Every structure is written in C-alpha cells, then in structure tokens.
Amino acid sequence: MNHAILRDEADYAQRDIRILRRNGLAPAPQRGLLRDLLELVGVDTDGAAGPVLDTPLALWNVREGATLLLEGADATSLYLVRSGSLKCVRTLEDGYEQVVALAQIGELLGAEALHGGQQPASVVALEDSTVYALPVRDLPRLRTHSALLDVALQRALSRQLVRAAETTAMTAAVASDVRVARFLIWLSGRMAEIGQSPRRLLLRMGRRDIASLLCVAHETVSRAFTTLSDNGHLEVDRRAVVILDIDRLRVFARCTRGVALDGARARPLDAAAAQRLPVAWFSGLSPLEQAAN
C-alpha cells in the first residue's frame, strides 16, 4: 500500500513537471549551493562550516514570457533571482495590468504572500532567467540549519523595501519626462550593482511596461525618450539606450513639481546639494564606477 502511495506521488510529481515545462518553467540541470546564494545576496561566508555552505538548493529555469508566480496562488515557495530579470504585475479591478516592480539579480520574490497566504501579484520573466527555489514548508528547517540563510533573507527583504521606496520616488515627479529620467538613473545604478554597464542599457521592459511602472500614458513615455534624446542626454535605438551625459540627466531628474530645466542650462550640483536629493533616483555612481572614471 505504501509503495502504491509513493508511486502515485511520483506520478503526480512527473505530471506537475510536465505541466510546468509546457508553461516555460523547468528544473535546472544543475542544483545550486547555499554558498552561491549567500554570495549573491552579499552575505560574508568567512568562518562558516563548509558542509553547511554546500547544502544543495533547487534551481529553476524560467523561459522569457513564462509566469513564475500567479496572482492569487497559494504561497508555496520563495524565489531568489540568480540571473535574468522579471516583472511583477497586479491586475486591477477594471482588468488593467499594473506593473508594480522590476526584479533583477539577487532580489527576493514571493515574500509578500507569507502575510496573507496568497500571491498579491504575478511574476513574469522578461528574459530567460534562473531562480533559487526555497519551499515555504522547508524554510524553518533551512533557517535552523544555517543562520546565514536567515541573514540572507533579512537582507533580501530589506532590499525589497528599498526598491519599493525607490519606485515611489520615481513616480513623485509631475512631468513624465522627469519620471523617465529618474527611471533611467535608477536602472543605471542597478546595472552597476550587478556589474553591468551603467551607461549602456538594454531595456528588458517595453514602453508600455515602463509607462505602467511609472503610472503615465504609453505615448508620453515614447515622447519622453524623444525629448531626452533631443536634449543630448541619451541615444536611443529601440530598447538600446546609451546615457551620454549622466550628470545632466541627474539635473534634469531633480525637478519634482514641474517640467525640468534642460541640463545644459542648469548649474551642476555640488556635493551638499546632491546629498539633499532623494537617494532613490539620485544615488550617483557606484564606487566601482567612480574608480573606473
């Protein structure tokens, strides 16, 4: 009888995997290690026991366009982005799909569902991505097994709160041109954090998704890119964006209550003025980028 139950469970598991594969999700050929997850989040592993760091973790491949988490689904797993990028989308009462966040390398997904037991938003891959999977039912055991995992989850949750504040700061500007400028500066900083070029950006989100994230009309985002390009801040080729003058772009982005001055006519900010601006969209260059320049 027990063997029959085990066979049934195995059949169900294989069936579920086949369904997931059809939907663009599949277990990665290799498994991840706890040490890799900790390093990804920035947790110092010096002094930790080797066997603990070699604890295997499930890795999932998420094909571009696949839904990793479905709005309204039960909270079964947390995911940490290992590669790629994904968008978080919430469906409003009128059917409009509101983009509420962009998730990139090192960011946690699914934690909001721990509060009410259901996912408050869907998560869709913007490109082929991989994620670490942490089953909710296994979290108490995993956290007891490694205190460093607990530290990593705390850090990832803290980062998530910071990202939410940054998104709010981007949408605080009245002019759509300024919102787009803030988005590009914000994205530039995030690219620098993961070791990619902060000036040559490939926009994984289309104009409509960017408009949804910034709470503006799709047409205004296209016009904003044209304006910023005409002002000499950017070069734009479809989804490829080159920031030509990031200092002028920052000056342009600092205006909250109206249309920003062209950075060419605005006076550069000194260090004291820069510190008074919202860190979410005026964070400056990373230490690595400063050293490179």
Protein Blocks (a to p, Z undefined) as FASTA:
>chain_A
ZZmmmmmmmmmmmmmmmmmmmnopacdfbdcdfklmmmmnopafehiafklmmpccdddd
ddehiafbdghiacfbdcddfbdcdddddddfkopacdfbdcdehiaehklmmmnopafb
dcddfbdcddddddfklmmmmmmmpmklmmmmmmmmmmmmmmmmmmmmmmmpmblklmmm
mmmmmmmmmmmmnopafkbccdfbdfklmmmmnopafklmmmmmmmmmmnopaccehjac
cdfblmlmmmmmmpmkbccddfklpccddfklmmmpcfklmnopafklmmmZZ
